[in-house]
Amino acid sequence: MKTKINEIIRVIEILAPLELAEDWDNVGLLSGDPENATDKVLLTLDITEAAYKIALEAKTGLIVSHHPLIYDPIRRFDSDDPQIRLVTETIRSDIAIYAAHTNLDSCKGGVSDSLAEILELDVIDGGSNELTSHGFLSLRKCITRSKETLFSMYSGICEKLKIPGCFTNFDTNREIRIISISGGSFSSEWIDEVVSRKTDCVITGEMKHHDMLRLAGYGIGVIAAGHAASERVVLDSLADHITQYLPDLTIAVYDGLDYNKVIS
């Protein structure tokens, strides 16, 4: 049985309401007819040529991506531009595209919560509504469930995210208890908040070098696992959420390129 795209969207937005998105973001239905119906959905971090081909071959009617395929207004449809080419190909193939980005980062059960869960951290502060303009809603304060050190946390992250290594700002070990965690990119604007939380370690996807140095100066460790590696964990959570409401849908998850892969 097929389900209308607007019904699938309604279910996604139960988890990740659009009002949680940052002002600069471009979320929601980016192309396609919401009245169309489909029985297949593809979830992915990015809409790439590979993701599009998977959706096309499976006769998928909707691609839900974390990162929006369209960020800026399209001024001309230049087929030499790979982004424009993907937009036009999905339209021609009658595949709708939908983005759940910063709203999925921030929501309960979204990127940051999924990352904390897989790393076996307990969330004790889900963010303050007074700080939405700086994206603090996605920054979770967590505590470890057992005795941890920077080195053991590093090893655990590599094991649980199945990655060969992370960027860090430390080379000596110490015990840690309070963690600030946010998948994707860490904002420089968050540093004062992290310090005020008496954070022992920040876990994120990526961070600017000078921010890592600044946090090291405060005695705060940083483990940056890679942008995609830190966000990919939300795809299965999103699939489970959709299935809970719409069990007749076939939902595929495309993990995309392994940016952390060691090439030999």
C-alpha positions, 0 to 999 in steps of 0.5 A: 500500500502506498502512502502520500508523501505529505503523510510521510512528511507529517510523521517526520516532523513529529520527530523533527519539527521545522521550527527547530531549524536554524534561520539560515537552514533550508529544510522541508520538502525541496522538490516534488508533489506532496500529493504523490504516493510511494511505498519506498523511502530512501534515507541518506545523509547526502543526496549524491549521484550514488544515492539517486541511482539507488533510489531510481533503481528501487523505484523510490518515490522519496529521498529524505536527506539530512543535508539539504541538496539545495541551500542557496537559491538556484539562479540558472539550471546549468547541467554542468553543475553537479548539484543542479544536475541532481535536482533536475534528475530527481524531478525528471524521475518524479522522486521527491526530495526532503531535508531534515537538517538542523531540526533533526540535529536538535530534536529529542531523538535526533542526531545528538541524542542518537550519538549519545545513545550509541556511545552509552552516555546519559543525557542530563541536559537537552539544551536551553530554548533561550539559546536557539539562535546559536544552535545550542539546542543540539548541544547535549550535556551528558555524563558517563555511565562508568569510569572513563578516561580520555583515552578509553573514550577515544577508543570506545568512539572508534569502536562504536562508530566503526572508524579508524581514528579521530582528531583530538587536542590531547596526548595525555590521559585523565579521568572524565565525567561530564561530556558535551556532545553534538554531531556534525560541526561544532560552533565557535559560539558554543565554547563559553557554554561548554566551559560553563557546563564544567565539561571534561570532554567535547565529542563532535564531528568536526571543529576548527583547529583554533577552537580545539586549541582554545578548549585545550587551554581550558583543560577540556578534551576534544574528540572529533570523529568526523562530520558524517561518522557523527551524524550517520547514527541518526538514520536508523533512528529516523527509520525506526520512527517512520516505521512506528507510524507507517509500517507498510513503508519500505525504508532503505538507509544509504550510509554514503561514502566512508570519509574515515576509511583508511585507503591502502 
